[in-house]
Amino acid sequence: MDAAPPPPGDLLGRTVLVTGANAGIGYWCAEQLATRGARVLLGCRSPERARTAVSAIRSQVPGADLRVLTLDLGSLDSVARAAAEADEKLDAVIGNAGVKAADRSERTSDGFDLMVGTNFLGHFALVAQLEPLLAPDARVVAVGSIAHRFAHLDPDTLDDPWSGSSLRQYGRSKASWMAFAFELARRWSGSSRSAVCAHPGYAVDPLTPPRAGLAPVSGVVRALAAPTRVLVQGKDGGALPIVHAATAADVAGGDYWGPGGLLEFRGAPARVAASDEVRSADIGSALWSAAESITGVRFPA
């Protein structure tokens, strides 16, 4: 039996930044946090889409405490501006935003590979520059992916041109973000701060409750998709392990949370297994150094 949902209002007084909060898993993280009374900072590249997300959340949670931060993780200048504009205590940061598919030639505004630059390097630079704002018991959540298990990490070639499928490069970018989070957990060991990873399982739009302005799905498509609910879930369900990782008392630094059902595609939040590579202390330390060298951003000692 699934655990009872947390009571509304249990996160009053807590502030959480969610990157990519205007759509998909990020939106649902923001709505669920707002429902529980948290102040939510929506880190979004598009101010227009951010406004749509704010309206959608407030249609469900009147009076929700929301603030938009314009944030493009594919631009180190934008990351620095967003970190400077945050200027308030953060109890958690959920690093969710990401590029899921790209051509090999696509680059960030700083010239990095688009997926590695956005999914990992942008988040690395953001967390490093937000560190002075993090509460003594703050939690950083790296949103990973099942695809990380098919990735090979070589910190020396982090930003090199890639071959193979876009999905494989996506897995590599997510694995890098996860490996950083596990390394951060090791470096924060002994403190009250924690870094964890989480993934949404297999979450799809046709099984997701409708929200005005977000990923419209026809009634016919919803009806056709309904039988797949035994295997997969909506994006509201995919957000649950991530929000759990960010807020629950039973979460410890270095944890990895995901859906607890078959193949981790759906189900209630549960601790799940990450690959040996993303948990490797040697790889994590080398990736940290590579990220600092590539971005020119240094994490506070």
Backbone as numpy.savetxt, mean C-alpha at the origin, in Angstrom:
# Nx Ny Nz CAx CAy CAz Cx Cy Cz
-15.34 -19.15 11.44 -16.18 -17.96 11.44 -15.30 -16.71 11.44
-15.67 -15.72 10.62 -14.91 -14.47 10.59 -15.07 -13.71 11.89
-14.01 -12.98 12.27 -14.07 -12.18 13.48 -15.03 -11.02 13.27
-15.61 -10.54 14.38 -16.51 -9.40 14.31 -15.74 -8.17 13.84
-16.37 -7.29 13.06 -15.67 -6.09 12.60 -15.37 -5.17 13.76
-14.30 -4.37 13.67 -13.99 -3.41 14.73 -15.12 -2.42 14.89
-15.33 -1.91 16.08 -16.44 -0.97 16.29 -16.16 0.38 15.65
-17.20 1.04 15.13 -17.02 2.40 14.60 -16.48 3.32 15.70
-15.51 4.15 15.32 -14.98 5.10 16.29 -13.78 4.63 17.06
-13.35 3.38 16.84 -12.21 2.88 17.63 -10.89 3.52 17.22
-10.86 4.22 16.08 -9.62 4.87 15.63 -9.66 6.39 15.77
-10.60 6.90 16.54 -10.65 8.33 16.79 -9.33 8.81 17.38
-8.82 9.91 16.84 -7.55 10.44 17.32 -6.34 9.89 16.60
-6.54 8.94 15.69 -5.44 8.36 14.92 -5.45 8.94 13.51
-4.27 9.14 12.93 -4.15 9.69 11.59 -3.37 8.71 10.72
-3.93 8.40 9.56 -3.33 7.42 8.65 -3.22 8.02 7.26
-2.06 7.92 6.66 -1.85 8.30 5.27 -1.97 7.06 4.39
-2.80 7.14 3.37 -2.97 6.05 2.40 -2.56 6.56 1.03
-1.55 5.96 0.41 -1.19 6.38 -0.95 -2.08 5.64 -1.95
-2.39 6.34 -3.04 -3.28 5.76 -4.04 -4.69 5.55 -3.50
-5.17 6.53 -2.72 -6.44 6.37 -2.01 -7.66 6.74 -2.83
-7.48 7.10 -4.08 -8.62 7.56 -4.89 -9.31 6.43 -5.64
-8.78 5.21 -5.59 -9.39 4.12 -6.35 -8.95 2.78 -5.79
-9.70 1.74 -6.15 -9.30 0.38 -5.85 -9.09 0.10 -4.37
-8.06 -0.69 -4.08 -7.77 -1.09 -2.71 -7.52 0.12 -1.82
-6.81 1.11 -2.34 -6.50 2.30 -1.55 -7.75 3.04 -1.13
-8.72 3.15 -2.05 -9.98 3.80 -1.70 -10.65 3.06 -0.55
-10.71 1.76 -0.65 -11.42 0.99 0.38 -10.70 1.02 1.71
-9.38 1.07 1.69 -8.65 1.29 2.95 -9.08 2.61 3.58
-9.15 3.66 2.75 -9.52 4.98 3.27 -10.94 4.98 3.82
-11.88 4.38 3.09 -13.27 4.35 3.58 -13.38 3.56 4.88
-12.72 2.41 4.95 -12.81 1.61 6.17 -12.17 2.30 7.36
-11.07 2.98 7.15 -10.44 3.73 8.23 -11.32 4.89 8.68
-11.91 5.60 7.72 -12.79 6.72 8.06 -14.02 6.24 8.83
-14.54 5.08 8.46 -15.69 4.51 9.16 -15.38 4.29 10.64
-14.15 3.98 10.92 -13.73 3.72 12.31 -13.23 4.97 13.02
-13.39 6.13 12.39 -13.10 7.39 13.05 -11.73 7.95 12.83
-10.89 7.30 12.03 -9.54 7.82 11.80 -9.57 9.07 10.93
-8.60 9.93 11.13 -8.34 11.01 10.19 -7.51 10.39 9.08
-7.97 10.54 7.83 -7.30 9.88 6.71 -6.74 10.92 5.76
-5.45 10.81 5.48 -4.79 11.62 4.45 -4.76 10.80 3.18
-5.39 11.32 2.13 -5.46 10.61 0.86 -4.32 11.12 -0.03
-3.31 10.30 -0.23 -2.19 10.66 -1.09 -2.51 10.26 -2.52
-2.82 11.24 -3.37 -3.32 10.96 -4.71 -2.61 11.82 -5.75
-2.37 11.24 -6.91 -1.72 11.98 -7.99 -2.67 12.99 -8.62
-3.96 12.62 -8.74 -4.94 13.47 -9.41 -5.84 14.15 -8.38
-5.77 15.48 -8.25 -6.67 16.17 -7.32 -8.14 15.94 -7.66
-8.46 15.86 -8.94 -9.86 15.64 -9.34 -10.36 14.28 -8.86
-9.56 13.24 -9.06 -9.96 11.91 -8.61 -9.99 11.83 -7.09
-9.10 12.58 -6.45 -9.12 12.63 -4.99 -10.42 13.23 -4.49
-10.88 14.30 -5.15 -12.15 14.92 -4.74 -13.32 13.94 -4.92
-13.29 13.15 -5.98 -14.33 12.14 -6.19 -14.31 11.13 -5.05
-13.10 10.70 -4.65 -12.99 9.74 -3.55 -13.49 10.33 -2.24
-13.16 11.59 -1.99 -13.63 12.25 -0.77 -15.16 12.28 -0.74
-15.77 12.63 -1.87 -17.24 12.67 -1.94 -17.83 11.28 -1.70
-17.21 10.26 -2.29 -17.71 8.90 -2.12 -17.62 8.46 -0.67
-16.50 8.76 -0.02 -16.35 8.38 1.39 -17.38 9.10 2.25
-17.56 10.39 2.02 -18.48 11.16 2.85 -19.94 10.78 2.58
-20.22 10.18 1.42 -21.57 9.68 1.18 -21.87 8.47 2.07
-20.81 7.79 2.50 -20.96 6.64 3.38 -20.67 6.98 4.84
-19.79 7.96 5.04 -19.36 8.35 6.39 -19.50 9.87 6.50
-20.70 10.37 6.72 -20.87 11.82 6.84 -19.96 12.39 7.93
-19.30 13.49 7.60 -18.40 14.10 8.57 -17.04 13.43 8.67
-16.73 12.52 7.74 -15.42 11.86 7.75 -14.30 12.90 7.76
-13.26 12.65 8.55 -12.13 13.57 8.69 -11.09 13.22 7.63
-11.10 13.95 6.54 -10.27 13.63 5.37 -9.45 14.84 4.95
-8.27 14.55 4.42 -7.42 15.59 3.84 -6.72 15.01 2.63
-6.64 15.78 1.56 -5.98 15.32 0.34 -4.56 15.86 0.29
-3.61 14.98 0.01 -2.23 15.37 -0.29 -1.95 15.03 -1.74
-1.61 16.01 -2.53 -1.24 15.72 -3.92 0.11 15.02 -3.92
0.14 13.81 -4.48 1.33 12.97 -4.40 1.47 12.13 -5.65
2.56 12.34 -6.37 2.92 11.51 -7.52 4.18 10.76 -7.14
4.05 9.47 -6.88 5.20 8.68 -6.45 6.23 8.47 -7.55
5.87 8.85 -8.78 6.81 8.79 -9.88 7.62 10.06 -10.04
7.53 10.95 -9.04 8.29 12.20 -9.07 8.86 12.47 -7.68
10.18 12.47 -7.55 10.79 12.74 -6.24 10.49 14.15 -5.76
10.33 15.10 -6.68 9.94 16.46 -6.28 8.55 16.45 -5.66
7.62 15.73 -6.27 6.27 15.64 -5.74 6.27 14.94 -4.37
7.06 13.89 -4.24 7.17 13.19 -2.96 7.66 14.14 -1.86
8.69 14.92 -2.18 9.25 15.85 -1.19 8.22 16.91 -0.81
7.47 17.42 -1.79 6.45 18.42 -1.48 5.35 17.84 -0.60
4.91 16.63 -0.91 3.86 16.00 -0.12 4.32 15.75 1.31
5.55 15.31 1.48 6.08 15.07 2.83 6.15 16.37 3.62
6.52 17.46 2.94 6.60 18.75 3.61 5.21 19.28 3.97
4.22 19.00 3.11 2.87 19.49 3.35 2.11 18.66 4.37
2.57 17.44 4.65 1.85 16.58 5.60 1.80 17.25 6.98
2.90 17.70 7.50 3.05 18.53 8.70 2.13 18.17 9.87
1.88 16.89 10.10 1.11 16.46 11.27 1.52 15.05 11.65
1.27 14.70 12.90 1.65 13.39 13.41 0.93 12.29 12.63
1.67 11.27 12.26 1.10 10.13 11.53 1.22 8.88 12.38
0.09 8.20 12.57 0.10 6.95 13.32 0.35 5.75 12.42
0.06 5.89 11.13 0.34 4.82 10.18 0.46 5.38 8.78
1.26 4.71 7.97 1.39 5.01 6.54 1.14 3.71 5.80
0.16 3.73 4.91 -0.14 2.56 4.07 0.36 2.87 2.67
1.43 2.21 2.27 2.02 2.41 0.94 1.37 1.49 -0.07
0.26 1.96 -0.63 -0.56 1.14 -1.51 -0.41 1.47 -2.99
-0.21 2.75 -3.34 -0.22 3.16 -4.74 0.79 2.37 -5.56
0.43 2.12 -6.81 1.38 1.39 -7.64 0.94 1.30 -9.08
1.91 1.12 -9.95 1.67 0.88 -11.38 1.65 -0.64 -11.58
0.59 -1.15 -12.18 0.43 -2.60 -12.31 0.95 -3.15 -13.63
1.08 -2.30 -14.62 1.56 -2.75 -15.93 2.23 -1.58 -16.63
3.28 -1.86 -17.36 4.00 -0.80 -18.07 4.82 -1.40 -19.20
5.16 -0.55 -20.13 6.08 -0.92 -21.20 7.51 -0.73 -20.70
8.43 -1.51 -21.26 9.84 -1.41 -20.81 10.41 -0.02 -20.97
9.88 0.76 -21.90 10.44 2.09 -22.17 9.88 3.16 -21.24
8.85 2.86 -20.48 8.22 3.88 -19.65 9.06 4.18 -18.41
9.25 5.48 -18.16 10.10 5.92 -17.05 9.36 6.94 -16.19
9.80 7.10 -14.98 9.28 8.15 -14.12 9.85 9.49 -14.56
9.38 10.57 -13.94 9.90 11.90 -14.30 11.37 12.04 -13.94
11.87 11.19 -13.06 13.28 11.21 -12.68 14.12 10.24 -13.50
13.48 9.55 -14.46 14.21 8.65 -15.34 14.34 7.23 -14.85
13.61 6.86 -13.78 13.65 5.50 -13.26 12.64 4.63 -14.01
12.88 3.32 -14.00 11.86 2.40 -14.50 10.53 2.73 -13.84
9.44 2.75 -14.61 8.17 3.26 -14.09 7.65 2.45 -12.90
7.70 1.13 -13.00 7.15 0.32 -11.90 8.06 0.32 -10.68
9.34 0.10 -10.86 10.26 0.13 -9.72 10.30 1.53 -9.12
10.33 2.55 -9.98 10.41 3.92 -9.50 9.20 4.35 -8.70
8.02 3.93 -9.15 6.77 4.31 -8.47 6.48 3.40 -7.28
6.49 2.10 -7.52 6.05 1.15 -6.51 7.02 1.02 -5.34
8.30 1.18 -5.61 9.30 1.05 -4.55 10.02 2.35 -4.23
10.74 2.90 -5.20 11.60 4.05 -4.90 10.81 5.26 -4.41
9.64 5.51 -5.01 8.81 6.62 -4.54 8.36 6.42 -3.11
7.95 5.21 -2.78 7.53 4.93 -1.40 8.71 5.01 -0.43
9.86 4.52 -0.86 11.05 4.62 -0.01 11.33 6.08 0.32
11.34 6.93 -0.70 11.63 8.35 -0.48 10.56 9.00 0.39
9.31 8.60 0.21 8.22 9.17 1.01 8.38 8.82 2.48
8.56 7.55 2.78 8.68 7.13 4.19 9.90 7.77 4.84
11.00 7.85 4.10 12.21 8.47 4.65 11.96 9.91 5.05
11.22 10.64 4.21 10.99 12.07 4.49 9.83 12.31 5.46
9.00 11.30 5.66 7.94 11.41 6.66 8.41 10.99 8.05
9.58 10.39 8.14 10.02 9.81 9.41 9.90 10.77 10.59
10.24 12.07 10.47 10.10 12.97 11.62 8.65 13.14 12.09
7.69 12.84 11.24 6.28 12.99 11.60 5.67 11.73 12.19
6.39 10.62 12.13 5.83 9.36 12.58 5.73 9.33 14.11
4.58 8.91 14.60 4.36 8.79 16.04 5.32 7.76 16.63
5.55 7.82 17.93 6.45 6.85 18.56 6.04 5.40 18.34
4.73 5.15 18.16 4.26 3.79 17.92 3.71 3.62 16.50
4.23 4.43 15.57 3.71 4.41 14.20 3.96 3.07 13.52
3.14 2.81 12.52 3.26 1.56 11.76 3.31 1.90 10.27
4.27 1.33 9.56 4.36 1.46 8.10 3.93 0.14 7.48
3.00 0.21 6.56 2.49 -0.99 5.89 2.85 -0.94 4.41
3.62 -1.89 3.96 3.93 -2.02 2.54 2.92 -2.97 1.91
2.15 -2.46 0.96 1.17 -3.30 0.28 1.91 -4.09 -0.80
2.00 -5.38 -0.57 2.71 -6.25 -1.49 1.77 -6.96 -2.44
2.20 -8.10 -2.92 1.42 -8.84 -3.91 1.83 -10.30 -3.89
0.87 -11.17 -4.20 1.21 -12.59 -4.39 2.30 -12.74 -5.43
2.35 -11.80 -6.39 3.33 -11.87 -7.48 4.77 -11.76 -6.99
5.00 -11.33 -5.75 6.37 -11.19 -5.25 7.07 -12.54 -5.21
6.30 -13.62 -5.13 6.90 -14.95 -5.00 7.59 -15.42 -6.27
7.28 -14.75 -7.38 7.89 -15.14 -8.66 9.04 -14.20 -9.04
9.39 -13.31 -8.12 10.41 -12.30 -8.43 11.78 -12.71 -7.91
12.80 -12.33 -8.65 14.18 -12.46 -8.19 14.73 -11.06 -7.96
15.31 -10.85 -6.78 15.82 -9.54 -6.42 17.34 -9.50 -6.50
17.85 -8.55 -7.28 19.28 -8.28 -7.36 19.46 -6.79 -7.15
19.82 -6.36 -5.94 19.93 -4.92 -5.67 20.87 -4.19 -6.61
21.87 -4.88 -7.15 22.83 -4.22 -8.05 22.22 -3.86 -9.40
21.09 -4.48 -9.74 20.45 -4.20 -11.04 19.04 -3.65 -10.85
18.80 -3.01 -9.70 17.46 -2.56 -9.34 16.82 -1.71 -10.43
17.56 -0.79 -11.01 16.98 0.12 -12.00 17.46 -0.16 -13.42
18.01 -1.34 -13.64 18.45 -1.70 -14.99 17.25 -1.98 -15.89
17.43 -1.86 -17.20 16.37 -2.27 -18.12 16.01 -3.74 -17.89
14.76 -4.08 -18.14 14.29 -5.43 -17.86 13.77 -6.12 -19.11
13.74 -7.42 -19.03 13.16 -8.23 -20.09 12.11 -9.13 -19.47
11.39 -9.87 -20.29 10.33 -10.71 -19.76 9.03 -9.95 -19.67
8.07 -10.51 -18.94 6.73 -9.95 -18.90 6.63 -8.75 -17.97
5.63 -7.92 -18.24 5.34 -6.79 -17.36 4.94 -7.29 -15.97
4.21 -8.42 -15.91 3.80 -8.98 -14.62 5.01 -9.36 -13.78
6.04 -9.89 -14.42 7.24 -10.26 -13.67 7.93 -9.02 -13.10
7.98 -7.95 -13.88 8.59 -6.72 -13.38 7.74 -6.10 -12.27
6.42 -6.21 -12.40 5.53 -5.75 -11.33 5.84 -6.51 -10.03
5.98 -7.83 -10.13 6.32 -8.61 -8.96 7.65 -8.20 -8.36
8.61 -7.86 -9.23 9.92 -7.42 -8.75 9.81 -6.09 -8.00
8.99 -5.18 -8.52 8.83 -3.88 -7.86 8.15 -4.04 -6.51
7.14 -4.91 -6.43 6.45 -5.14 -5.16 7.36 -5.89 -4.18
8.13 -6.84 -4.69 9.06 -7.56 -3.82 10.09 -6.61 -3.23
10.53 -5.63 -4.01 11.51 -4.66 -3.50 10.91 -3.84 -2.37
9.66 -3.40 -2.55 8.97 -2.62 -1.51 8.80 -3.45 -0.25
8.47 -4.72 -0.41 8.31 -5.60 0.74 9.65 -5.85 1.44
10.70 -6.07 0.66 12.02 -6.32 1.26 12.47 -5.11 2.06
12.18 -3.89 1.57 12.50 -2.69 2.33 11.73 -2.67 3.66
10.44 -3.02 3.61 9.63 -2.99 4.84 10.17 -3.99 5.87
10.55 -5.16 5.42 11.11 -6.14 6.36 12.45 -5.66 6.93
13.22 -4.96 6.10 14.48 -4.40 6.60 14.18 -3.27 7.60
13.18 -2.45 7.32 12.79 -1.40 8.25 12.34 -2.00 9.58
11.62 -3.11 9.51 11.19 -3.78 10.74 12.40 -4.22 11.56
13.43 -4.73 10.88 14.64 -5.14 11.61 15.31 -3.94 12.25
15.39 -2.82 11.53 16.07 -1.63 12.05 15.27 -0.97 13.18
13.95 -1.16 13.17 13.12 -0.62 14.24 12.93 -1.61 15.39
13.54 -2.77 15.28 13.40 -3.77 16.35 13.85 -3.18 17.67
13.06 -3.36 18.69 13.38 -2.80 19.99 12.73 -1.46 20.24
12.14 -0.85 19.20 11.40 0.40 19.37 9.91 0.10 19.36
9.09 1.11 19.57 7.65 0.93 19.54 7.09 1.03 18.12
7.91 1.46 17.18 7.47 1.53 15.78 7.55 0.15 15.14
6.75 -0.04 14.10 6.76 -1.32 13.41 6.55 -1.14 11.92
7.10 -2.04 11.15 6.90 -2.09 9.70 6.43 -3.48 9.35
5.39 -3.55 8.54 4.79 -4.84 8.18 4.42 -4.81 6.70
4.10 -5.98 6.18 3.62 -6.11 4.81 2.21 -6.71 4.82
1.47 -6.46 3.76 0.13 -7.04 3.62 -0.20 -7.10 2.14
-1.09 -8.00 1.78 -1.54 -8.04 0.38 -3.05 -8.28 0.33
-3.70 -7.87 -0.78 -5.16 -7.91 -0.87 -5.74 -9.19 -1.41
-4.90 -10.15 -1.77 -5.42 -11.35 -2.41 -5.83 -11.07 -3.85
-6.86 -11.73 -4.30 -7.37 -11.56 -5.66 -8.67 -10.77 -5.54
-8.59 -9.47 -5.78 -9.73 -8.58 -5.59 -10.12 -7.95 -6.92
-11.41 -7.99 -7.24 -11.87 -7.55 -8.56 -13.03 -6.55 -8.43
-13.15 -5.67 -9.42 -14.19 -4.63 -9.41 -15.61 -5.18 -9.46
-15.92 -6.23 -10.26 -17.31 -6.67 -10.35 -17.90 -7.19 -9.03
-17.06 -7.54 -8.06 -17.54 -8.01 -6.77 -17.47 -6.92 -5.70
-17.13 -5.72 -6.11 -16.94 -4.60 -5.19 -18.22 -3.77 -5.10
-18.64 -3.37 -3.91 -19.82 -2.50 -3.80 -19.63 -1.22 -4.62
-20.68 -0.75 -5.26 -20.55 0.46 -6.10 -20.38 1.72 -5.26
-19.58 2.63 -5.79 -19.41 3.95 -5.20 -19.42 4.96 -6.35
-20.10 6.07 -6.15 -20.26 7.07 -7.22 -18.90 7.54 -7.72
-18.71 7.46 -9.04 -17.50 7.95 -9.66 -16.33 6.99 -9.67
-16.49 5.81 -9.04 -15.38 4.86 -8.95 -15.70 3.59 -9.72
-14.87 3.25 -10.68 -14.91 1.97 -11.41 -16.33 1.47 -11.65
-17.10 2.14 -12.48 -18.47 1.68 -12.73 -18.50 0.29 -13.37
-19.40 -0.55 -12.89 -19.56 -1.91 -13.40 -21.04 -2.14 -13.65
-21.38 -2.65 -14.82 -22.79 -2.85 -15.16 -23.40 -3.97 -14.32
-24.71 -3.92 -14.21 -25.41 -4.96 -13.47 -25.22 -6.33 -14.09
-25.13 -6.38 -15.42 -24.93 -7.67 -16.11 -23.59 -8.26 -15.73
-22.55 -7.44 -15.73 -21.22 -7.93 -15.37 -21.19 -8.39 -13.92
-21.85 -7.64 -13.04 -21.90 -8.05 -11.64 -22.59 -9.40 -11.49
-23.68 -9.59 -12.21 -24.41 -10.85 -12.13 -23.56 -12.01 -12.64
-22.84 -11.78 -13.74 -22.00 -12.83 -14.30 -20.84 -13.17 -13.36
-20.36 -12.16 -12.62 -19.21 -12.37 -11.75 -19.59 -12.98 -10.40
-20.86 -12.89 -10.03 -21.28 -13.33 -8.70 -20.81 -14.73 -8.33
-20.89 -15.74 -9.22 -20.44 -17.09 -8.83 -18.96 -17.18 -8.48
-18.15 -16.23 -8.95 -16.71 -16.30 -8.67 -16.38 -15.90 -7.23
-17.39 -15.44 -6.48 -17.15 -15.01 -5.11 -16.63 -16.16 -4.23
-16.86 -17.39 -4.63 -16.34 -18.51 -3.83 -14.82 -18.59 -3.93
-14.23 -17.96 -4.97 -12.78 -18.02 -5.19 -12.10 -16.69 -4.94
-12.73 -15.58 -5.34 -12.10 -14.26 -5.24 -13.04 -13.33 -4.49
-12.68 -12.06 -4.40 -13.45 -11.13 -3.58 -13.45 -9.74 -4.19
-14.27 -8.86 -3.62 -14.27 -7.48 -4.04 -13.09 -6.73 -3.43
-12.89 -5.51 -3.90 -11.76 -4.74 -3.40 -11.99 -4.25 -1.97
-13.24 -4.21 -1.54 -13.51 -3.93 -0.14 -12.96 -5.06 0.73
-13.11 -6.30 0.28 -12.52 -7.42 1.00 -11.01 -7.42 0.94
-10.47 -7.01 -0.22 -9.02 -6.96 -0.36 -8.36 -5.96 0.56
-9.12 -4.90 0.95 -8.56 -3.89 1.85 -8.46 -4.38 3.28
-9.25 -5.39 3.65 -9.32 -5.80 5.05 -7.97 -6.23 5.65
-7.18 -7.10 4.96 -5.89 -7.46 5.56 -4.95 -6.28 5.70
-5.07 -5.31 4.81 -4.18 -4.15 4.84 -4.54 -3.23 6.00
-5.83 -2.98 6.17 -6.27 -2.17 7.30 -5.97 -2.88 8.61
-6.15 -4.18 8.63 -5.79 -4.95 9.83 -4.31 -4.77 10.15
-3.48 -4.90 9.13 -2.03 -4.75 9.34 -1.68 -3.38 9.88
-2.46 -2.36 9.50 -2.17 -0.99 9.91 -2.69 -0.66 11.30
-3.67 -1.41 11.79 -4.38 -0.97 12.99 -4.52 -1.99 14.11
-4.44 -3.27 13.82 -4.82 -4.28 14.81 -3.74 -4.48 15.88
-4.19 -4.83 17.07 -3.28 -5.01 18.21 -2.46 -6.29 18.10
-2.93 -7.27 17.30 -2.20 -8.53 17.20 -1.14 -8.54 16.11
-0.85 -7.38 15.53 0.16 -7.26 14.47 1.50 -6.90 15.08
2.56 -7.57 14.64 3.91 -7.30 15.13 4.81 -6.93 13.96
5.87 -6.17 14.26 6.83 -5.80 13.23 7.37 -7.02 12.52
7.44 -6.92 11.18 7.93 -8.04 10.39 6.86 -9.01 9.97
5.60 -8.76 10.35 4.49 -9.63 9.93 4.19 -9.43 8.44
3.51 -10.43 7.88 2.95 -10.34 6.53 1.53 -10.87 6.62
0.55 -10.02 6.25 -0.85 -10.36 6.35 -1.50 -10.42 4.97
-2.44 -11.32 4.83 -3.20 -11.44 3.60 -4.49 -12.18 3.89
-5.30 -12.44 2.86 -6.51 -13.24 3.06 -6.13 -14.67 3.46
-6.89 -15.23 4.39 -6.53 -16.56 4.91 -7.15 -17.72 4.18
-7.86 -17.48 3.07 -8.53 -18.55 2.36 -7.63 -19.26 1.37
-8.23 -20.10 0.54 -7.52 -20.90 -0.44 -6.67 -20.02 -1.35
-5.38 -20.36 -1.47 -4.42 -19.65 -2.30 -4.24 -18.18 -1.90
-4.79 -17.81 -0.74 -4.75 -16.42 -0.27 -5.48 -15.48 -1.22
-6.46 -15.99 -1.96 -7.22 -15.16 -2.89 -8.30 -14.36 -2.18
-8.88 -14.92 -1.12 -9.94 -14.25 -0.40 -9.94 -14.77 1.05
-10.76 -14.12 1.88 -10.89 -14.60 3.25 -10.50 -13.56 4.28
-10.73 -13.91 5.53 -10.43 -13.01 6.64 -8.92 -12.82 6.77
-8.49 -11.68 7.33 -7.06 -11.43 7.49 -6.36 -12.52 8.30
-5.18 -12.92 7.82 -4.39 -13.94 8.50 -2.91 -13.70 8.20
-2.05 -14.16 9.09 -0.62 -14.13 8.78 -0.33 -15.13 7.67
0.45 -14.69 6.68 0.78 -15.54 5.55 2.30 -15.54 5.36
2.76 -16.39 4.47 4.21 -16.56 4.28 4.72 -15.69 3.14
5.86 -15.06 3.37 6.56 -14.30 2.33 7.76 -15.10 1.86
8.28 -14.79 0.69 9.42 -15.52 0.14 10.68 -15.28 0.95
11.60 -16.22 0.87 12.88 -16.08 1.57 13.63 -14.86 1.08
13.50 -14.53 -0.22 14.25 -13.40 -0.76 13.82 -12.08 -0.12
12.51 -11.85 -0.01 12.09 -10.56 0.55 12.37 -10.48 2.04
12.54 -11.63 2.68 12.86 -11.64 4.11 14.37 -11.66 4.38
15.16 -11.76 3.35 16.61 -11.84 3.52 17.18 -10.53 4.06
17.92 -10.61 5.16 18.55 -9.42 5.73 19.61 -8.86 4.79
20.34 -9.73 4.09 21.37 -9.26 3.17 20.75 -8.50 2.00
19.67 -9.06 1.43 19.01 -8.39 0.31 18.36 -7.10 0.78
17.72 -7.11 1.93 17.07 -5.91 2.45 18.05 -4.78 2.68
19.19 -5.10 3.26 20.19 -4.07 3.52 20.77 -3.52 2.22
21.02 -4.41 1.25 21.57 -3.97 -0.03 20.56 -3.13 -0.81
19.27 -3.51 -0.77 18.24 -2.72 -1.45 18.12 -1.34 -0.82
18.21 -1.27 0.48 18.16 0.01 1.20 19.27 0.93 0.70
20.49 0.40 0.63 21.62 1.19 0.15 21.44 1.60 -1.30
20.94 0.68 -2.13 20.71 0.99 -3.53 19.67 2.09 -3.69
18.60 2.02 -2.89 17.54 3.03 -2.97 18.08 4.41 -2.57
18.89 4.46 -1.53 19.47 5.73 -1.13 20.37 6.29 -2.22
21.16 5.42 -2.84 22.07 5.87 -3.89 21.32 6.34 -5.13
20.29 5.61 -5.53 19.56 5.95 -6.75 18.73 7.23 -6.58
18.06 7.36 -5.43 17.16 8.50 -5.22 17.86 9.72 -4.66
19.01 9.52 -4.00 19.66 10.61 -3.30 18.97 10.99 -2.00
18.02 10.16 -1.57 17.28 10.41 -0.31 17.82 9.45 0.74
18.17 10.00 1.88 18.70 9.16 2.97 17.70 9.05 4.09
17.51 7.83 4.55 16.62 7.59 5.65 17.32 8.06 6.93
16.61 8.79 7.82 17.26 9.24 9.05 17.84 8.07 9.83
19.00 8.27 10.41 19.66 7.18 11.16 18.86 6.86 12.40
